[in-house]
Amino acid sequence: MAVVMIEVKYSAAAMAALVDMPENRAGPVGRAIEAAGLKLLGAFYINGTNKAIFLADGSLEDGNTIGVMALAAGSAIEAEVKELTPFDKAQEYFRRAAKVKAIYRKPGEARK
């Protein structure tokens, strides 16, 4: 399983509803996340914005289900879902990138 970050940008109507009737969205969103096959790890509001981040354990595909659901429900106007990689595993990406970087040329750079 992977750690999946689901970032949503709430609609103006959703923000107005949260101001009029403050609610901890971890409960209702957490139930939806679990119904999609993920396990909620944490729910966070990004202060001073109309954004929230939900961290979940599961697959990227299941996370995408939540992003699409949030958009379809009308509570979000944007949703981004990303798989997070711990640095101990990301080191392999960095090693592979070093090999590819050796043959890559930037636009306008002379051919190697």
C-alpha positions as CSV (number, residue, x, y, z in Angstrom):
1,M,0.0,0.0,0.0
2,A,1.0,3.6,-0.5
3,V,0.3,6.9,1.2
4,V,-2.0,8.9,-1.0
5,M,-2.6,12.6,-0.6
6,I,-5.9,13.9,-1.7
7,E,-6.0,17.7,-2.0
8,V,-9.4,19.4,-2.6
9,K,-10.3,23.0,-3.3
10,Y,-13.7,23.6,-1.8
11,S,-16.3,25.5,-3.8
12,A,-17.6,28.8,-2.6
13,A,-20.9,27.2,-1.6
14,A,-19.0,24.5,0.4
15,M,-16.9,27.2,2.2
16,A,-20.1,29.2,3.0
17,A,-21.7,26.1,4.5
18,L,-18.6,25.4,6.6
19,V,-18.6,29.0,7.9
20,D,-22.4,28.9,8.6
21,M,-22.2,25.4,10.2
22,P,-18.6,24.5,11.1
23,E,-18.0,20.8,10.8
24,N,-15.1,18.5,11.1
25,R,-14.9,17.0,7.6
26,A,-12.7,14.2,8.7
27,G,-15.8,12.1,9.6
28,P,-17.9,12.3,6.4
29,V,-14.9,12.4,4.1
30,G,-13.2,9.6,6.1
31,R,-16.2,7.4,5.6
32,A,-16.1,8.0,1.8
33,I,-12.4,7.4,1.7
34,E,-12.9,4.1,3.5
35,A,-15.8,3.1,1.2
36,A,-13.4,3.6,-1.7
37,G,-11.0,1.0,-0.1
38,L,-8.5,3.4,1.6
39,K,-7.8,4.0,5.3
40,L,-7.8,7.6,6.4
41,L,-4.6,8.6,8.1
42,G,-5.3,12.3,8.6
43,A,-7.4,15.3,7.6
44,F,-6.1,18.8,7.4
45,Y,-7.4,22.3,6.5
46,I,-4.9,24.6,4.9
47,N,-5.3,27.8,6.9
48,G,-6.6,30.9,5.1
49,T,-7.5,29.0,1.9
50,N,-10.4,26.9,0.5
51,K,-8.3,23.8,0.5
52,A,-8.1,20.6,2.5
53,I,-5.7,17.7,2.4
54,F,-6.6,14.1,3.3
55,L,-3.9,11.5,3.8
56,A,-4.9,7.9,3.3
57,D,-3.3,4.5,3.0
58,G,-4.2,2.6,-0.1
59,S,-3.8,2.7,-3.9
60,L,-3.6,5.7,-6.1
61,E,-6.6,4.4,-8.1
62,D,-8.7,4.4,-5.0
63,G,-7.6,7.9,-4.2
64,N,-8.6,9.0,-7.7
65,T,-12.1,7.7,-7.0
66,I,-12.3,10.1,-4.1
67,G,-11.1,13.0,-6.2
68,V,-13.7,12.3,-8.9
69,M,-16.4,11.9,-6.2
70,A,-15.6,15.2,-4.6
71,L,-15.8,17.0,-8.0
72,A,-19.1,15.2,-9.0
73,A,-20.7,16.0,-5.6
74,G,-20.0,19.7,-6.2
75,S,-18.3,20.3,-2.9
76,A,-14.9,20.7,-4.7
77,I,-13.9,22.7,-7.7
78,E,-10.5,21.0,-7.9
79,A,-9.1,17.8,-6.7
80,E,-5.5,16.5,-7.0
81,V,-4.5,13.0,-5.9
82,K,-0.8,12.1,-5.5
83,E,1.1,9.1,-4.3
84,L,3.7,10.0,-1.6
85,T,7.0,8.2,-1.5
86,P,9.2,7.9,1.6
87,F,12.7,9.2,1.0
88,D,14.2,5.8,1.7
89,K,12.4,4.5,-1.4
90,A,12.8,7.8,-3.4
91,Q,16.6,7.3,-3.4
92,E,16.2,4.7,-6.1
93,Y,14.4,7.3,-8.3
94,F,17.3,9.7,-7.7
95,R,19.9,7.0,-8.7
96,R,18.0,6.2,-11.9
97,A,17.6,10.0,-12.7
98,A,21.3,10.4,-12.4
99,K,21.8,7.9,-15.2
100,V,19.2,9.5,-17.4
101,K,20.5,13.0,-16.7
102,A,23.9,11.9,-18.2
103,I,22.3,11.5,-21.7
104,Y,19.7,14.2,-21.5
105,R,20.2,17.6,-23.2
106,K,18.2,20.7,-22.6
107,P,16.4,22.5,-25.4
108,G,18.9,24.6,-27.4
109,E,21.9,22.7,-25.9
110,A,24.4,21.1,-28.4
111,R,23.9,17.4,-29.1
112,K,26.1,15.1,-27.1
